[in-house]
Amino acid sequence: MSSTLQILMDLLNGRQVSALDGFTKYNTVRLGGLIHQLRKHGFDIQTQIVKRKKKQYAVYTLWKELLIFTTKVIIYTPVHG
């Protein structure tokens, strides 16, 4: 499974992703570039800058839009083929 797909799956499952995750879990030092590619494909990925001990880093999360109609719950996730 590619790094981009692994990142997307974690984001879709509600996990936050940081540069440290990119290096340790996804084996990439280009997390920002992979996030950019996912955004180009229509995924609404939010960036939060975290500051700790005079250092800062980005944490990424995916915005999932819930649409509720009567008794149905539909989770909208863009599909690109």
C-alpha positions, -999 to 999 in steps of 0.1 A, spaced: 0 0 0 14 34 -9 22 61 17 -5 84 2 -31 57 6 -21 48 41 -23 85 51 -57 88 35 -70 57 53 -58 71 86 -74 105 79 -107 89 69 -106 69 101 -104 102 121 -68 101 130 -45 131 130 -13 130 110 19 149 118 54 150 102 67 126 128 40 102 117 51 107 81 86 97 90 79 68 114 47 53 102 45 62 65 82 62 57 82 96 40 98 129 47 75 146 22 42 145 42 33 181 32 37 171 -5 15 140 -1 -11 161 18 -10 186 -11 -17 158 -36 -47 146 -16 -61 182 -15 -57 184 -53 -79 153 -55 -106 171 -35 -101 160 1 -107 188 26 -76 184 48 -72 209 76 -39 221 90 -33 230 126 0 245 137 11 231 171 37 251 191 56 234 218 88 245 235 97 271 209 91 246 181 62 242 158 48 215 135 17 209 115 -10 184 123 -34 174 96 -70 162 99 -97 154 74 -130 172 74 -158 147 69 -192 162 60 -221 143 74 -254 146 56 -285 134 74 -318 128 56 -347 113 75 -334 79 87 -303 77 64 -269 89 73 -246 95 43 -209 102 48 -197 122 18 -162 113 7 -150 124 -28 -142 95 -51 -118 101 -80 -111 76 -106 
